């Protein structure tokens, strides 16, 4: 099997110095936005975690905000990207199991919940890939 070279224009884009940061920012954006929204509407955040059966709601809502914002900030650094990725991935796994149990749905809701569940699985994979690349691993050959 012969190696296929990356086309030059693509290689130039991939070599842009800030591309890794912009890609990590895009991956962290849902967590950052969610954390800020919850911080600005703490009662809404408490209602959200209470709706999942978690209590005390204030403590869990605060923990979610700290996890989302703190994990995102760590993820955006080069030094602690791995830690932020781990925090956000762990949070995503737990939150997805609690909020999107697709196996408990039927009909159209089954399809929506299944798609959302596996979109979150993809986010966990993206976090892992970002941490690998930031820490010196290159794409598989």
N, C-alpha and C positions, 0 to 999 in steps of 0.2 A: 504494500500500500504506500503510495507516495504522499509526501507532505504537501499540503496546499497552503501556499503563502496567503497571509491576510492582505487584501488589496491595500495599496499605499494610502488612499484617502481614509480608509477605516483605521489603519495603523496610526495615522497622524491624529485622528480624533481620540483613539484609545491612549495615546501618549500625552494628551493634554494634562498639565500638572494638576489642575483642580478637578479633573473628571471624577477621581475616586471620592473626593469630598462631596461633590454635587450628587453622585449616585447614592452615597450614604445618607445625605440630607433627604433625598427623595424617599429612601427606605424608612427613615426615621419620622418623616412628616406625619403619618397617621397617629403616631404615639405623641409627638409634640403637640399637634392640634388637639387631640383628645385630652391630654393633660392640661393644657391651657383652658379649654372649655370647661373642664371639670373644676379647675381652680376658680374660675370666674363665676361658676354656678355650682357651688358646693352642695346646695340642697338637692339639685338635680343629680349630682354624682352620688349622693347618699341614697336617693330614690332608686338609682340604677343598680347599685350593689344590693340594696334591700330586695329589689325585684328578683335577684338571683338567689335570694335566701341567705345572704351573708350578713352577719351582724357581729358586733355593733357596727351599724352602717357608717357612722362618722369615722371610726378607726379604719375600716376597710377602704372607704373613699379616699382618705388621706394617704393610705398605703399605695393605692392605685396611682394617685397623682405623683407621689414621690418616685414610684417605680417608672412611670412613663416619662416624666421629665428628667429624672436623674439618669435612667438608662439611656435615654436619647443623647443627653449631653456627653456621657462617657463614650457612647458609640461614635460620636462625631470627632473624637480625638483619635490620634494615631496610637498613642501609648496605651490607652485603655479601651480601644475599640472592641477587643475580645470580651472584656467584662461587660460593657454596655450591650453587646450582641447577646451574651449569655443571659443577662437580666431581661432584656426584651423578649428573647426567645422563650425563656421560662414563663414569663408573664403571658405571652401569647398562647402557649400550650394550655395553661390553666384556664385562661379566659375563654378560649375556644371550646374546651370541654364543658365549661359551665354554661356558656351562652349559645352554643350552636350544636346541641346534641342531635344531629340529623337523624339518628336511628330512632328517635322518639316521635318523628313526624311522618305524615302520610300525604299523599296527593301533591299539589303544587308546592306546598311548604317543604316537603322532603327534598325536592330539587333545589330550592333556594338555600336551604340550610346546608345541604351537601356541598353545593358550590362554595358557599361562604366558608365552611369548615376547611375545604381543601385550598382555598385562597389563603387562609391563615397558615396552613401547612407550608405553602410556597413562601410566605413571608419569613417563616422560621428558616427555611432553606436559604433564602436571600441573606438573612442576617449571618448565617454560618459562612456563606461564601464571602461576604464582605470581610468578616473577621479573618478568614484564611488569606485573602489577597492583601489586606493591610499588614498582616504579619509575615509577608515575604513569600507566600506560596504563589506560584504562577498557575496559569490555566493548564489543565492536563494536556500532555502532548500526544 
